[in-house]
Amino acid sequence: MTGAARLPACVLIANRGEIASRITRTCQRLGVRTVAVYSDADRSAPHVSAADQAVRIGPAPASDSYLNIPALIDAASSTGADAVHPGYGFLSERADFAQSVADAGLTWIGPSSNVIDALGDKVSARRLAMASGVSVAEGVEEDEGDAALVSAIESMGLPVMIKAAAGGGGRGMRLLRTAEDAPDGVEAAVAGARREAQAAFGDGRLLVERAMSEGRHVEVQVMFDSDGNGIHLGERDCSVQRRRQKVIEESPSPAVDAALREELGQAALSVCRAAGYVGAGTVEFMLMPDGSFMFLEVNTRLQVEHPVTEMLTGLDLVELQLRVAAGDALPIAQDDVTLSGHAVETRIYAEDPSRGYVPSTGRLRWFEALDDRARHDVGPATGDVVTAHYDPMLAKTIVHAGSRSEALALAAEALDGWAIDGVTTNLAQLTNVLESDDFGSGSVDIGWLDRTELSEREAPCDALAVAAIADAERGAWRSSGELVRKYLLHGRTHEVCVSRKVDGWSVVVDGIEHGAPTIGRDWSAEVSAKGVVVANNGRRWVFLRERRRRTGAGRSRASGANVLRAPMPGTMIEVLVSVGDEVEAGQTLAVMEAMKIEHLLTAPNAGVVKAVHTSAGASVDEDAVLIELGADE
């Protein structure tokens, strides 16, 4: 791409992790210097070393670092940066940050503060969409306090979605489909959404909309220049979600044809054009089974899932952001936009889906993407510590193929090539989704993942056999004639037994006798202290060796006992009971925050509160005893 305007000489990236590294890559390709910022927790993070300069902006909590506007402006001024890219999350949709950047004489890489005010706020965005002729869901826009919202919800009836007015990304949201989704009452759901919104965005305002759980989440990427020229770059389908946050995104949507794509694109452009938009933005819609759609919101920033659009169009969206912010006209018109093939992005989170998506923290003993057929946008590196201070997303793996079926198969294979040891991840869930019949047929909606019990994929028996044989051939086999190994693939344990025979090896995988592939033909294996990497015609599997898990006295006592423990490190938000209170099984006893999300901690069984060992505002370690229960005497 070429343009008349001069690109920024130096960009301060007001973010961390994979998006900071991704922005740096484009800047370096364009000859633009970069400044990274970091908190004490990120001092040695990859995004810091990737930049030309780096500035400490505060301690680990985001409120003291990545949300610290004066510190970020000072960092830009002290390093000679002439532009600021906010990435996504944190301050990316804060109008006051955009205005502070402009007031400091710096270029803000994004829409103006006025546009962020108009579109980043869900209430004003709804009104702008309606004025542009785009349908919106039934809702209550005026926030006159918790009691008024509770009354409005009762009048509307369920299902409803409570939303933070000032932000997105699933923060400050509560989906109430039935009364069971609000076990502590609608009042508690509203209060929790408001707390989370205030903590995430510095703005606790809420709105309520009619929930549409049978629809698909489809969003349109748009780009505008300062001359008012705008293009849309097709849609992304983000219907696979957990806790109202996206897990897998793909483009094009299996539910959208060419005519509907153009209709969605024009609706997205009309909403943004009415606001005077400049830069990259995403307009989100709920697509109903009958083909109708309703406006949800506008994200006035780069999206986490922007790589799938880049794969389909061949465009670098960060480069386009830099050029239109510098005053360049868009280098292409709508008729020049072509979408080629199919792209899929999977988000790899440090969390345990089997335990209600409890975040996982710890030191990464091994963190490496070994399948080079995919694009991997990565945050941490081997040796880094995953903390509870930030979002649990570790990386994104993006694939592109000629057809959807090819892309889904390649996506699952690419996930097998991830080596992650030290934290629990959602890799198994991702591969199970990709290989499920429902997802394969394109028949999912935004509630599908929450209500579906996924089948486990079949074990890769040939690859497991090769791993065990390679271990045996490299000295693990003993004269007893048999080697038994337990390997982990995405957290699932597989037991492999190999024994030497006159004509080769006998292999039993998970109790079933299996043929023994020959290493050195199509198969190869790399054995190390970390694990075994098995390869076959460009595909790789990473098998970790099962470790003995620590089961200290505290954990042993916790099993089946009347003890509420912290499932992860975090900060206590509320303690809802006192000594002597009678509680029921499943009743919420306390609320804690970790990785930017509130978690409800519930009673393991009925009883009476005998002791409370924590309080609001307290920092707690994983497995710390919070509340003890006893029998009702």
Buried (B, 14 or more C-beta within 10 A) or exposed (E): EEBEEEBBEBBBBBBBBBBBBBBBBBBBEBEBBBBBBBBBBBEEBBBBEBBBBBBBBBBBBBEBBBBBBEBBBBBBEEBEBBBBBBBBBBBBBBBEBBBBBBEBEBBBBBBBBEBBBBBBBBBBBBBBBEEBEBEBBEBBBEBEEBEEBBBBBEEBEBBBBBBBBBBBBBBBBBBBBEEEBBBBEBBBBBBBBBBBBBBBBBBBBBBBBBBBBEBBBBBBBBBBBBEEBBBBBBBBBBBBBBBBBBBBBBBBBBBBEEEBBEBBBBBBBBBBBBBBBBBBBBBBBBBBEEEEBBBBBBBBBBBBBBBBBBBBBEBBBBBBBBBBBBBBBBBBEBEEBEBEBBBBBBBBBBBBBEEEBBBBBBBBBBBBBBBEBBBBBBBBEBEBBBBBBBBBBBBBBBBBBEEBEBBBBBBBBBBBBBBBBBBBBBBBBBBBBBBBEBBBEBEBBBBBBEEBEBEEBEBBBBBBBBBBBBBBBEEEBEEEEBBEBBBBBBBEEBBBBBBBEEEEBBBBBEEEEBEBBEBEEEBBBBBEEBBBBBBBEEBBBBBBBEEEEEEEEEEEEBEEBBBBBBBBBBBBBBBBBEEEBEBEEEBBBBBBBBBBBBBBBBBBEBBBBBEBBBEEEBEBEBBBBBBBBEEEE
